[in-house]
Amino acid sequence: MQQIFGIIEIVISIILIITILLQSRGSGLGAAFGGEGNVFRTKRGIEKTLFTLSIIFGALFFLVGLANTILPTLLK
């Protein structure tokens, strides 16, 4: 059972990494120190979809990791 959770966790982590890396970078490090004055804009289209998918896969990764930790102790 732990092997199944391990494989699922690896697949989810790869998908999570891909969705995070595909998101466009709105501003560089200079914006953190007041370098750029970007105007706030809403996410649309594929940018919003990638953002939502990264949240979903992050939550799934957390839940599978939690299940991988808790379930083996409960099933003993």
C-alpha positions, -999 to 999 in steps of 0.1 A, spaced: 0 0 0 29 24 8 43 17 -27 11 28 -43 11 60 -23 47 66 -31 41 63 -68 11 85 -67 31 111 -47 59 111 -73 35 115 -102 17 144 -84 50 161 -75 62 160 -111 28 175 -123 31 201 -95 66 211 -106 55 214 -142 25 236 -134 46 259 -112 74 262 -138 49 270 -166 34 299 -147 47 332 -161 69 353 -139 52 387 -136 81 406 -121 116 400 -110 133 404 -77 135 441 -81 98 445 -74 103 432 -39 126 461 -32 104 487 -48 122 487 -82 92 483 -105 58 498 -103 35 471 -118 -2 476 -119 -23 448 -104 -40 427 -130 -62 396 -128 -52 362 -141 -70 351 -172 -71 321 -195 -42 296 -192 -25 316 -165 -56 313 -142 -59 276 -151 -22 269 -142 -26 288 -110 -57 268 -100 -41 235 -110 -10 243 -89 -32 249 -59 -51 216 -65 -20 195 -70 -3 211 -40 -33 201 -18 -33 166 -34 4 163 -27 -1 172 9 -31 148 14 -13 119 -2 18 125 19 -4 127 50 -22 95 40 11 78 34 21 87 69 -11 80 88 -27 50 71 1 24 77 -1 31 114 -38 27 114 -38 -5 95 -14 -24 117 
